Amino acid sequence: MMTESPINRMQELWRCQPVEGIKMSVEEIRNRATKFENKIFWRNVREYIAGVITIVVLGISFAGANDLLSCAASGLLIAGMVYVMYQLHRRGAAKTTPTAVAAGPSLAFYRGELKRQRDLSASVWSWYLGPFVPGLVFSAIASAAHDLHLHHIAVVTFWYVLIAAFFVFVWRLNARATRCLERTIADLGSAE
């Protein structure tokens, strides 16, 4: 029978030791919540600006389309962008930090905002990436219908591989943000 190594025992002792809670003043909680609120506000401003630019470009594409498939693709992509902007506003808008409250309500507000943003980033496929898929599929079909030459197919494939890579990048970026938010929420749990 093998005995447990000293390193494993030390790791287990370290893992099981009691954790001392983090002490935060009301002002520190409020400052963290305000900083988080500003970060979310500016993230949303960037997303709204990118969304408006995308809608304008797709609108020009829609107006200049010569066939029904291209019009449908542009229209679906515009609808997807409008849906994303709506969801970002509805589910991801920064809420104003309350000013004159005690530590408990301030901490509860801050934790609630962290959880709300965590849930938003964890569900990025359903509200941020997924709405673009129908338009991208129609766009790929429209591109294939226009020109079946090998060079054209290679160029279209290259662009869709880049789009897929961008989707994976956005998903991983949001998964990382979700993990960071979960750690912050867990750290706040020890502050109570």
Backbone as a chain_set.jsonl record, in Angstrom:
{"seq": "MMTESPINRMQELWRCQPVEGIKMSVEEIRNRATKFENKIFWRNVREYIAGVITIVVLGISFAGANDLLSCAASGLLIAGMVYVMYQLHRRGAAKTTPTAVAAGPSLAFYRGELKRQRDLSASVWSWYLGPFVPGLVFSAIASAAHDLHLHHIAVVTFWYVLIAAFFVFVWRLNARATRCLERTIADLGSAE", "coords": {"N": [[0.838, -1.185, 0.0], [0.591, 2.17, -0.912], [1.789, 5.18, 0.499], [0.6, 8.502, 1.121], [2.176, 11.245, -0.459], [4.418, 13.705, 0.969], [4.198, 16.208, -0.25], [1.657, 16.191, -1.445], [0.109, 16.03, 0.878], [0.74, 18.481, 2.076], [-0.29, 20.251, 0.166], [-3.005, 19.626, 0.382], [-3.507, 20.385, 3.044], [-3.033, 23.126, 2.784], [-5.063, 23.835, 0.978], [-7.333, 23.315, 2.54], [-7.275, 25.061, 4.643], [-8.656, 27.598, 6.79], [-10.124, 30.522, 5.373], [-9.442, 33.898, 5.607], [-11.694, 36.535, 5.794], [-12.184, 39.204, 3.433], [-11.802, 42.545, 4.231], [-13.703, 45.342, 3.625], [-14.363, 48.761, 3.281], [-17.323, 50.853, 3.236], [-16.924, 52.906, 1.456], [-14.858, 51.902, -0.174], [-16.159, 49.741, -1.378], [-18.139, 51.145, -2.775], [-16.472, 52.645, -4.476], [-15.289, 50.603, -6.025], [-17.587, 49.567, -7.237], [-18.444, 51.812, -8.702], [-16.277, 52.159, -10.43], [-16.5, 49.76, -11.869], [-19.012, 50.186, -13.021], [-18.401, 52.354, -14.739], [-16.601, 51.094, -16.458], [-18.29, 49.218, -17.729], [-20.096, 50.979, -18.916], [-18.47, 52.33, -20.839], [-17.665, 50.148, -22.381], [-20.109, 49.457, -23.519], [-20.644, 51.802, -24.98], [-18.626, 51.657, -26.938], [-19.489, 49.309, -28.232], [-22.011, 50.138, -29.2], [-21.276, 52.179, -30.993], [-19.75, 50.688, -32.844], [-21.812, 49.036, -33.707], [-23.608, 50.85, -34.955], [-22.005, 51.793, -37.07], [-21.668, 49.363, -38.434], [-24.34, 48.812, -39.156], [-24.819, 50.955, -40.909], [-22.956, 50.385, -42.99], [-23.912, 47.851, -43.79], [-26.45, 48.634, -44.555], [-25.888, 50.178, -46.817], [-24.89, 48.148, -48.4], [-27.201, 46.611, -48.595], [-28.876, 48.38, -50.022], [-27.507, 48.471, -52.427], [-27.637, 45.913, -53.401], [-28.094, 43.381, -55.876], [-29.634, 41.147, -56.086], [-32.048, 38.881, -54.655], [-31.087, 37.114, -52.647], [-28.742, 38.392, -51.688], [-29.864, 40.756, -50.715], [-31.485, 39.66, -48.711], [-29.489, 38.556, -47.064], [-28.057, 40.865, -46.216], [-30.183, 42.218, -44.968], [-30.852, 40.39, -42.913], [-28.461, 40.425, -41.462], [-28.425, 43.096, -40.617], [-30.736, 43.072, -39.023], [-29.852, 41.248, -37.095], [-27.787, 42.756, -35.913], [-29.23, 44.906, -34.836], [-30.768, 43.509, -32.979], [-28.711, 42.566, -31.266], [-27.73, 45.007, -30.267], [-30.006, 45.905, -28.933], [-30.311, 43.864, -26.97], [-27.908, 44.218, -25.578], [-28.365, 46.74, -24.514], [-30.698, 46.238, -22.99], [-30.015, 44.055, -21.283], [-27.375, 44.472, -20.528], [-26.765, 47.077, -19.773], [-25.139, 49.579, -17.839], [-25.818, 49.978, -14.448], [-26.572, 52.629, -12.22], [-24.539, 53.304, -9.473], [-25.652, 53.174, -6.136], [-25.622, 55.955, -3.872], [-25.812, 56.859, -1.057], [-25.754, 54.576, 0.961], [-25.52, 51.801, 3.256], [-22.865, 49.422, 4.042], [-23.757, 46.747, 3.587], [-26.073, 46.867, 1.719], [-24.692, 48.194, -0.385], [-22.691, 46.357, -1.052], [-24.309, 44.22, -1.822], [-25.565, 45.354, -4.065], [-23.325, 45.755, -5.766], [-22.398, 43.106, -6.045], [-24.655, 42.025, -7.293], [-24.596, 43.411, -9.745], [-22.179, 42.45, -10.774], [-22.857, 39.745, -11.073], [-24.914, 39.944, -12.953], [-23.55, 40.921, -15.217], [-21.759, 38.828, -15.51], [-23.499, 36.716, -16.183], [-24.404, 37.712, -18.603], [-22.045, 37.724, -20.182], [-21.523, 35.016, -20.13], [-23.511, 33.959, -21.678], [-23.017, 34.597, -24.33], [-23.176, 33.412, -26.868], [-25.916, 33.093, -27.4], [-27.096, 35.675, -27.536], [-25.327, 37.465, -28.726], [-23.529, 36.395, -30.699], [-24.961, 34.377, -32.064], [-27.265, 35.67, -33.356], [-26.175, 36.617, -35.748], [-25.66, 34.484, -37.371], [-27.756, 33.455, -39.215], [-27.783, 35.526, -41.204], [-25.132, 35.424, -42.082], [-25.049, 32.867, -43.167], [-26.883, 33.139, -45.297], [-25.463, 35.059, -46.707], [-23.177, 33.619, -47.457], [-24.34, 31.719, -49.127], [-25.359, 33.423, -51.103], [-22.953, 34.469, -52.098], [-21.771, 32.152, -53.138], [-23.625, 31.529, -55.116], [-23.213, 33.514, -56.977], [-20.686, 33.206, -58.198], [-18.9, 30.485, -59.181], [-16.261, 29.87, -59.53], [-13.033, 28.559, -58.755], [-11.132, 30.291, -57.578], [-12.751, 32.369, -56.538], [-14.336, 30.93, -54.72], [-12.32, 30.147, -52.96], [-11.53, 32.628, -51.899], [-13.918, 33.471, -50.638], [-14.194, 31.382, -48.799], [-11.898, 31.824, -47.263], [-12.609, 34.296, -46.044], [-14.811, 33.501, -44.515], [-13.627, 31.695, -42.799], [-12.045, 33.461, -41.353], [-14.109, 34.923, -40.136], [-15.254, 32.905, -38.57], [-13.073, 32.408, -36.89], [-12.987, 34.856, -35.577], [-15.445, 34.726, -34.207], [-14.863, 32.604, -32.441], [-12.786, 33.817, -31.017], [-14.173, 35.97, -29.769], [-15.963, 34.491, -28.226], [-14.162, 33.098, -26.503], [-12.93, 35.259, -25.249], [-15.104, 36.293, -23.839], [-15.645, 34.08, -22.238], [-13.387, 34.105, -20.641], [-13.788, 36.579, -19.365], [-16.085, 35.89, -17.951], [-15.056, 33.998, -16.135], [-13.295, 35.657, -14.679], [-15.118, 37.459, -13.551], [-16.57, 35.664, -11.973], [-14.595, 34.951, -10.12], [-14.221, 37.418, -8.838], [-16.765, 37.751, -7.718], [-16.767, 35.582, -5.955], [-14.669, 36.371, -4.277], [-15.873, 38.575, -3.108], [-17.761, 37.292, -1.61], [-16.394, 36.479, 0.611], [-16.103, 38.835, 1.885], [-18.254, 39.487, 3.377]], "CA": [[0.0, 0.0, 0.0], [1.403, 3.382, -1.028], [1.385, 6.264, 1.392], [0.461, 9.797, 0.467], [3.442, 11.975, -0.436], [4.372, 14.92, 1.804], [3.762, 17.353, -1.056], [0.191, 16.108, -1.553], [-0.473, 16.371, 2.188], [0.881, 19.928, 2.278], [-1.255, 20.9, -0.708], [-4.327, 19.409, 0.962], [-3.595, 21.267, 4.216], [-3.135, 24.501, 2.31], [-6.386, 23.994, 0.389], [-8.387, 23.198, 3.544], [-7.144, 26.027, 5.727], [-9.718, 28.612, 6.78], [-9.791, 31.738, 4.651], [-9.843, 35.106, 6.314], [-12.523, 37.381, 4.936], [-11.655, 40.486, 2.983], [-12.482, 43.66, 4.885], [-13.832, 46.502, 2.747], [-15.212, 49.827, 3.787], [-18.418, 51.24, 2.354], [-16.34, 53.747, 0.407], [-14.127, 51.036, -1.106], [-17.177, 49.007, -2.148], [-18.738, 52.115, -3.689], [-15.471, 52.963, -5.499], [-15.187, 49.454, -6.934], [-18.834, 49.496, -8.013], [-18.43, 52.934, -9.642], [-15.273, 51.831, -11.454], [-17.095, 48.716, -12.692], [-20.075, 50.848, -13.776], [-17.757, 53.116, -15.816], [-16.043, 50.12, -17.405], [-19.415, 48.679, -18.49], [-20.626, 52.081, -19.726], [-17.604, 52.565, -21.998], [-17.761, 48.951, -23.228], [-21.355, 49.574, -24.27], [-20.492, 52.892, -25.947], [-17.842, 51.088, -28.053], [-20.345, 48.36, -28.955], [-23.043, 50.888, -29.909], [-20.628, 52.846, -32.129], [-19.46, 49.638, -33.834], [-23.094, 48.591, -34.235], [-24.136, 51.864, -35.877], [-21.165, 51.744, -38.272], [-22.01, 48.119, -39.134], [-25.67, 48.972, -39.755], [-24.68, 51.857, -42.059], [-22.281, 49.639, -44.064], [-24.844, 46.831, -44.282], [-27.53, 49.348, -45.243], [-25.372, 50.507, -48.152], [-24.855, 46.863, -49.11], [-28.603, 46.252, -48.864], [-29.378, 49.265, -51.08], [-26.819, 48.189, -53.683], [-27.74, 44.493, -53.756], [-28.759, 43.144, -57.16], [-30.442, 39.928, -56.061], [-32.834, 38.65, -53.442], [-30.256, 36.487, -51.609], [-27.867, 39.416, -51.098], [-30.745, 41.627, -49.914], [-31.864, 38.903, -47.509], [-28.305, 38.452, -46.207], [-27.833, 42.178, -45.584], [-31.306, 42.479, -44.057], [-30.71, 39.543, -41.718], [-27.323, 40.92, -40.668], [-28.882, 44.335, -39.961], [-31.65, 42.659, -37.94], [-29.012, 40.663, -36.051], [-27.082, 43.836, -35.208], [-30.234, 45.631, -34.042], [-31.086, 42.629, -31.841], [-27.565, 42.587, -30.353], [-27.708, 46.304, -29.58], [-31.144, 45.909, -28.016], [-29.982, 42.986, -25.843], [-26.853, 44.869, -24.803], [-29.002, 47.807, -23.743], [-31.663, 45.67, -22.037], [-29.412, 43.138, -20.311], [-26.007, 44.795, -20.155], [-26.547, 48.489, -19.453], [-24.588, 49.837, -16.507], [-26.745, 50.592, -13.497], [-25.905, 53.634, -11.394], [-24.212, 52.892, -8.113], [-26.324, 53.995, -5.116], [-24.634, 56.777, -3.175], [-25.867, 56.931, 0.403], [-26.24, 53.344, 1.573], [-24.565, 51.127, 4.131], [-22.003, 48.426, 3.419], [-24.524, 45.584, 3.136], [-26.745, 47.136, 0.442], [-23.701, 48.51, -1.422], [-22.074, 45.097, -1.444], [-25.33, 43.452, -2.532], [-25.71, 45.974, -5.376], [-22.118, 45.471, -6.53], [-22.427, 41.677, -6.366], [-25.722, 41.84, -8.274], [-24.106, 43.89, -11.043], [-21.177, 41.488, -11.238], [-23.568, 38.535, -11.513], [-25.646, 40.269, -14.172], [-22.575, 40.987, -16.309], [-21.238, 37.46, -15.678], [-24.516, 35.967, -16.925], [-24.407, 38.248, -19.958], [-20.876, 37.225, -20.916], [-21.611, 33.551, -20.226], [-24.513, 33.595, -22.692], [-22.656, 35.382, -25.508], [-23.614, 32.744, -28.105], [-27.35, 33.245, -27.659], [-27.557, 37.031, -27.782], [-24.334, 38.292, -29.401], [-22.986, 35.754, -31.89], [-26.003, 33.626, -32.756], [-28.122, 36.443, -34.263], [-25.521, 36.885, -37.026], [-25.499, 33.246, -38.145], [-28.621, 33.377, -40.403], [-27.31, 36.459, -42.229], [-23.875, 34.917, -42.635], [-25.378, 31.711, -44.013], [-27.448, 33.681, -46.543], [-24.373, 35.734, -47.412], [-22.336, 32.572, -48.067], [-25.121, 31.154, -50.243], [-25.394, 34.443, -52.155], [-21.619, 34.522, -52.702], [-21.574, 30.931, -53.927], [-24.523, 31.574, -56.263], [-22.727, 34.5, -57.941], [-19.48, 32.808, -58.902], [-18.459, 29.162, -58.735], [-14.855, 29.663, -59.867], [-12.215, 28.109, -57.622], [-10.529, 31.452, -56.91], [-13.808, 33.043, -55.776], [-14.677, 30.05, -53.59], [-11.205, 30.22, -52.01], [-11.6, 33.936, -51.22], [-15.09, 33.431, -49.751], [-13.844, 30.459, -47.705], [-10.946, 32.531, -46.403], [-13.333, 35.277, -45.235], [-15.656, 32.824, -43.528], [-12.713, 31.152, -41.781], [-11.73, 34.612, -40.49], [-15.302, 35.211, -39.327], [-15.345, 31.832, -37.565], [-12.002, 32.658, -35.914], [-13.431, 35.993, -34.776], [-16.469, 34.213, -33.303], [-14.179, 31.842, -31.384], [-12.07, 34.805, -30.207], [-15.162, 36.671, -28.935], [-16.457, 33.517, -27.248], [-13.113, 32.856, -25.505], [-12.776, 36.503, -24.499], [-16.227, 36.354, -22.901], [-15.456, 33.003, -21.251], [-12.377, 34.619, -19.698], [-14.456, 37.608, -18.561], [-16.98, 35.178, -17.041], [-14.23, 33.439, -15.051], [-12.815, 36.773, -13.841], [-16.257, 37.949, -12.771], [-16.862, 34.648, -10.952], [-13.589, 35.087, -9.054], [-14.524, 38.638, -8.082], [-17.96, 37.458, -6.923], [-16.339, 34.7, -4.868], [-13.895, 37.195, -3.339], [-16.82, 39.41, -2.346], [-18.441, 36.418, -0.662], [-15.626, 36.439, 1.851], [-16.094, 40.177, 2.484], [-19.418, 39.66, 4.236]], "C": [[0.881, 1.246, 0.0], [0.88, 4.443, -0.066], [1.349, 7.565, 0.602], [1.769, 10.57, 0.595], [3.305, 13.228, 0.437], [3.88, 16.142, 1.024], [2.24, 17.351, -1.183], [-0.482, 16.473, -0.241], [-0.394, 17.867, 2.441], [-0.11, 20.695, 1.395], [-2.672, 20.782, -0.142], [-4.526, 20.281, 2.201], [-3.782, 22.711, 3.8], [-4.53, 24.771, 1.758], [-7.485, 24.046, 1.444], [-8.293, 24.234, 4.659], [-8.246, 27.077, 5.65], [-9.227, 29.887, 6.102], [-10.299, 32.923, 5.448], [-10.602, 35.998, 5.344], [-11.825, 38.682, 4.583], [-12.472, 41.579, 3.667], [-12.496, 44.849, 3.927], [-14.756, 47.51, 3.393], [-16.318, 50.109, 2.779], [-17.868, 52.043, 1.18], [-15.583, 52.908, -0.619], [-15.093, 50.232, -1.976], [-17.785, 49.937, -3.193], [-17.765, 52.477, -4.814], [-15.325, 51.834, -6.506], [-16.419, 49.358, -7.827], [-18.883, 50.608, -9.059], [-17.435, 52.683, -10.769], [-15.818, 50.768, -12.411], [-18.19, 49.3, -13.579], [-19.49, 51.615, -14.962], [-17.184, 52.19, -16.89], [-17.146, 49.56, -18.301], [-19.992, 49.755, -19.411], [-19.796, 52.271, -20.991], [-17.545, 51.351, -22.914], [-18.991, 49.061, -24.114], [-21.277, 50.683, -25.317], [-19.71, 52.385, -27.165], [-18.704, 50.152, -28.897], [-21.419, 49.087, -29.758], [-22.454, 51.589, -31.143], [-20.318, 51.829, -33.226], [-20.748, 49.153, -34.486], [-23.665, 49.565, -35.251], [-23.325, 51.861, -37.176], [-21.504, 50.505, -39.104], [-23.362, 48.233, -39.822], [-25.605, 49.883, -40.983], [-24.049, 51.114, -43.244], [-23.213, 48.584, -44.654], [-26.031, 47.458, -44.998], [-27.123, 49.736, -46.655], [-25.329, 49.243, -49.005], [-26.263, 46.421, -49.503], [-29.144, 47.068, -50.039], [-28.747, 48.937, -52.429], [-26.924, 46.745, -54.141], [-28.555, 44.318, -55.029], [-29.679, 41.929, -57.153], [-31.084, 39.751, -54.687], [-31.989, 38.043, -52.321], [-29.351, 37.502, -50.913], [-28.666, 40.389, -50.241], [-31.13, 40.94, -48.612], [-30.691, 38.809, -46.544], [-28.057, 39.766, -45.475], [-28.937, 42.499, -44.583], [-31.222, 41.659, -42.778], [-29.544, 39.993, -40.84], [-27.673, 42.22, -39.949], [-29.804, 43.986, -38.795], [-30.872, 42.043, -36.789], [-28.301, 41.731, -35.238], [-28.038, 44.634, -34.336], [-30.585, 44.807, -32.798], [-29.957, 42.639, -30.808], [-27.529, 43.9, -29.576], [-28.851, 46.413, -28.572], [-30.836, 45.066, -26.779], [-28.896, 43.592, -24.964], [-27.438, 45.98, -23.943], [-29.904, 47.245, -22.648], [-30.969, 44.891, -20.925], [-28.052, 43.595, -19.79], [-25.728, 46.242, -19.832], [-26.039, 48.631, -18.019], [-25.64, 50.509, -15.642], [-25.948, 51.531, -12.598], [-25.735, 53.133, -9.968], [-24.943, 53.778, -7.116], [-25.285, 54.74, -4.273], [-24.688, 56.667, -1.659], [-26.492, 55.676, 0.995], [-25.135, 52.718, 2.403], [-23.801, 50.063, 3.358], [-22.795, 47.251, 2.857], [-25.235, 45.817, 1.819], [-25.77, 47.483, -0.691], [-23.055, 47.248, -1.953], [-23.053, 44.241, -2.241], [-25.546, 44.018, -3.94], [-24.532, 45.606, -6.277], [-22.093, 44.002, -6.96], [-23.499, 41.391, -7.427], [-25.298, 42.285, -9.676], [-23.059, 42.948, -11.621], [-21.844, 40.229, -11.776], [-24.309, 38.782, -12.818], [-24.708, 40.303, -15.384], [-21.949, 39.615, -16.573], [-22.211, 36.634, -16.507], [-24.584, 36.419, -18.384], [-23.236, 37.693, -20.765], [-20.907, 35.711, -21.066], [-22.573, 33.111, -21.324], [-24.262, 34.305, -24.023], [-23.115, 34.741, -26.823], [-25.074, 33.041, -28.411], [-27.749, 34.662, -28.042], [-26.59, 37.862, -28.61], [-23.833, 37.67, -30.701], [-24.068, 35.074, -32.725], [-26.865, 34.436, -33.714], [-27.497, 36.744, -35.629], [-25.462, 35.657, -37.936], [-26.444, 33.175, -39.349], [-28.16, 34.305, -41.543], [-26.02, 35.996, -42.875], [-24.111, 33.711, -43.54], [-25.948, 32.193, -45.348], [-26.366, 34.375, -47.371], [-23.468, 34.721, -48.113], [-23.048, 31.958, -49.267], [-25.154, 32.141, -51.411], [-24.042, 34.535, -52.862], [-21.364, 33.321, -53.589], [-22.437, 30.961, -55.186], [-24.013, 32.512, -57.353], [-21.587, 33.964, -58.799], [-18.987, 31.481, -58.348], [-17.018, 28.858, -59.147], [-14.057, 29.354, -58.6], [-11.612, 29.287, -56.859], [-11.558, 32.165, -56.032], [-14.19, 32.226, -54.537], [-13.582, 30.093, -52.538], [-11.237, 31.524, -51.222], [-12.752, 33.948, -50.219], [-14.805, 32.525, -48.556], [-12.886, 31.118, -46.733], [-11.67, 33.515, -45.481], [-14.198, 34.611, -44.17], [-14.83, 32.109, -42.456], [-12.309, 32.275, -40.825], [-12.911, 34.96, -39.578], [-15.455, 34.169, -38.224], [-14.281, 32.027, -36.488], [-12.372, 33.831, -35.009], [-14.503, 35.566, -33.778], [-15.83, 33.455, -32.143], [-13.439, 32.797, -30.454], [-13.03, 35.523, -29.257], [-15.689, 35.743, -27.857], [-15.421, 33.294, -26.144], [-12.875, 34.093, -24.644], [-13.884, 36.631, -23.459], [-16.153, 35.248, -21.86], [-14.432, 33.429, -20.201], [-12.998, 35.682, -18.788], [-15.392, 36.965, -17.55], [-16.206, 34.616, -15.863], [-13.724, 34.535, -14.115], [-13.939, 37.327, -12.972], [-16.632, 36.957, -11.674], [-15.865, 34.73, -9.799], [-13.868, 36.328, -8.2], [-15.743, 38.431, -7.2], [-17.6, 36.589, -5.736], [-15.533, 35.462, -3.819], [-14.812, 38.071, -2.496], [-17.576, 38.581, -1.321], [-17.718, 36.351, 0.662], [-15.58, 37.792, 2.543], [-17.264, 40.371, 3.424], [-19.146, 39.206, 5.654]], "O": [[1.801, 1.366, 0.809], [-0.326, 4.573, 0.144], [1.985, 7.7, -0.443], [2.4, 10.548, 1.652], [2.203, 13.745, 0.618], [3.217, 17.012, 1.588], [1.604, 18.397, -1.044], [-1.515, 17.142, -0.232], [-1.339, 18.463, 2.957], [-0.7, 21.68, 1.838], [-3.443, 21.741, -0.187], [-5.6, 20.853, 2.387], [-4.586, 23.438, 4.385], [-5.117, 25.817, 2.037], [-8.475, 24.754, 1.26], [-9.156, 24.272, 5.535], [-8.716, 27.407, 4.561], [-8.067, 30.276, 6.241], [-11.443, 32.944, 5.902], [-10.184, 36.184, 4.201], [-10.991, 39.188, 5.333], [-13.702, 41.529, 3.671], [-11.448, 45.308, 3.474], [-15.787, 47.163, 3.971], [-16.264, 49.67, 1.631], [-18.305, 51.869, 0.043], [-15.664, 53.181, -1.817], [-14.864, 50.066, -3.174], [-17.928, 49.563, -4.357], [-18.171, 52.602, -5.97], [-15.246, 52.081, -7.709], [-16.308, 49.1, -9.025], [-19.318, 50.373, -10.187], [-17.725, 52.966, -11.932], [-15.622, 50.864, -13.622], [-18.289, 48.951, -14.755], [-20.021, 51.538, -16.07], [-17.277, 52.476, -18.084], [-16.954, 49.44, -19.511], [-20.336, 49.471, -20.559], [-20.346, 52.363, -22.088], [-17.387, 51.513, -24.124], [-18.927, 48.793, -25.314], [-21.79, 50.522, -26.424], [-20.095, 52.658, -28.302], [-18.656, 50.195, -30.126], [-21.71, 48.692, -30.888], [-23.068, 51.588, -32.21], [-20.589, 52.077, -34.401], [-20.774, 48.888, -35.688], [-24.156, 49.149, -36.301], [-23.9, 51.92, -38.263], [-21.614, 50.583, -40.327], [-23.512, 47.792, -40.962], [-26.262, 49.613, -41.988], [-24.544, 51.2, -44.367], [-23.298, 48.439, -45.874], [-26.563, 46.877, -45.944], [-27.924, 49.636, -47.585], [-25.687, 49.264, -50.182], [-26.484, 45.92, -50.606], [-29.786, 46.526, -50.939], [-29.387, 49.108, -53.467], [-26.355, 46.385, -55.172], [-29.56, 44.996, -55.244], [-30.421, 41.707, -58.109], [-30.702, 40.39, -53.706], [-32.154, 38.418, -51.16], [-29.21, 37.475, -49.691], [-28.214, 40.8, -49.172], [-31.108, 41.552, -47.544], [-30.871, 38.965, -45.337], [-27.869, 39.779, -44.259], [-28.667, 42.989, -43.486], [-31.486, 42.167, -41.688], [-29.634, 39.946, -39.614], [-27.268, 42.428, -38.806], [-29.667, 44.542, -37.705], [-31.193, 42.287, -35.626], [-28.217, 41.63, -34.014], [-27.691, 45.001, -33.214], [-30.685, 45.348, -31.697], [-30.218, 42.714, -29.607], [-27.321, 43.901, -28.362], [-28.672, 46.955, -27.481], [-31.076, 45.51, -25.657], [-28.958, 43.489, -23.739], [-27.056, 46.145, -22.785], [-29.878, 47.719, -21.512], [-31.304, 45.053, -19.751], [-27.62, 43.154, -18.725], [-24.571, 46.614, -19.633], [-26.453, 47.903, -17.117], [-26.271, 51.483, -16.05], [-24.796, 51.258, -12.261], [-26.665, 52.611, -9.352], [-24.875, 55.003, -7.219], [-24.205, 54.217, -3.999], [-23.66, 56.396, -1.039], [-27.625, 55.707, 1.476], [-23.962, 53.067, 2.267], [-24.054, 49.831, 2.176], [-22.518, 46.806, 1.744], [-25.035, 45.05, 0.877], [-26.002, 47.102, -1.838], [-22.89, 47.087, -3.162], [-22.669, 43.609, -3.225], [-25.692, 43.259, -4.898], [-24.726, 45.193, -7.42], [-21.799, 43.698, -8.116], [-23.271, 40.607, -8.348], [-25.602, 41.621, -10.667], [-23.054, 42.681, -12.823], [-21.443, 39.705, -12.816], [-24.327, 37.917, -13.695], [-25.038, 39.776, -16.446], [-21.645, 39.277, -17.717], [-21.8, 35.93, -17.43], [-24.795, 35.607, -19.285], [-23.414, 37.245, -21.897], [-20.369, 35.178, -22.037], [-22.454, 32.001, -21.843], [-25.207, 34.581, -24.763], [-23.409, 35.45, -27.785], [-25.432, 33.222, -29.574], [-28.684, 34.827, -28.825], [-26.997, 38.886, -29.157], [-23.725, 38.367, -31.709], [-24.08, 35.19, -33.951], [-27.18, 33.945, -34.798], [-28.212, 37.089, -36.57], [-25.238, 35.785, -39.14], [-25.974, 32.856, -40.441], [-28.151, 33.904, -42.707], [-25.832, 36.157, -44.081], [-23.445, 33.559, -44.564], [-25.545, 31.711, -46.407], [-26.362, 34.281, -48.599], [-23.041, 34.95, -49.245], [-22.429, 31.706, -50.301], [-24.997, 31.747, -52.566], [-23.989, 34.665, -54.085], [-20.802, 33.458, -54.676], [-22.011, 30.462, -56.227], [-24.34, 32.331, -58.526], [-21.53, 34.239, -59.998], [-18.689, 31.38, -57.158], [-16.601, 27.7, -59.115], [-14.379, 29.837, -57.515], [-11.585, 29.28, -55.629], [-11.252, 32.526, -54.895], [-14.345, 32.773, -53.445], [-13.877, 30.078, -51.343], [-10.999, 31.527, -50.014], [-12.582, 34.386, -49.081], [-15.141, 32.87, -47.423], [-13.039, 30.989, -45.518], [-11.388, 33.57, -44.284], [-14.301, 35.109, -43.049], [-15.293, 31.942, -41.327], [-12.24, 32.06, -39.615], [-12.729, 35.253, -38.397], [-15.751, 34.509, -37.078], [-14.556, 31.833, -35.303], [-12.101, 33.799, -33.808], [-14.477, 35.996, -32.625], [-16.216, 33.645, -30.989], [-13.457, 32.613, -29.237], [-12.734, 35.669, -28.072], [-15.847, 36.149, -26.706], [-15.773, 33.301, -24.965], [-12.643, 33.978, -23.44], [-13.629, 37.033, -22.324], [-16.556, 35.454, -20.715], [-14.596, 33.146, -19.015], [-12.761, 35.683, -17.58], [-15.492, 37.432, -16.415], [-16.641, 34.737, -14.718], [-13.723, 34.36, -12.896], [-13.732, 37.627, -11.796], [-16.975, 37.364, -10.564], [-16.244, 34.594, -8.636], [-13.759, 36.278, -6.975], [-15.762, 38.884, -6.056], [-18.075, 36.828, -4.626], [-15.691, 35.232, -2.62], [-14.559, 38.284, -1.31], [-17.987, 39.097, -0.281], [-18.339, 36.187, 1.713], [-15.078, 37.9, 3.661], [-17.275, 41.327, 4.199], [-20.029, 39.285, 6.508]]}, "num_chains": 1, "name": "protein.A"}
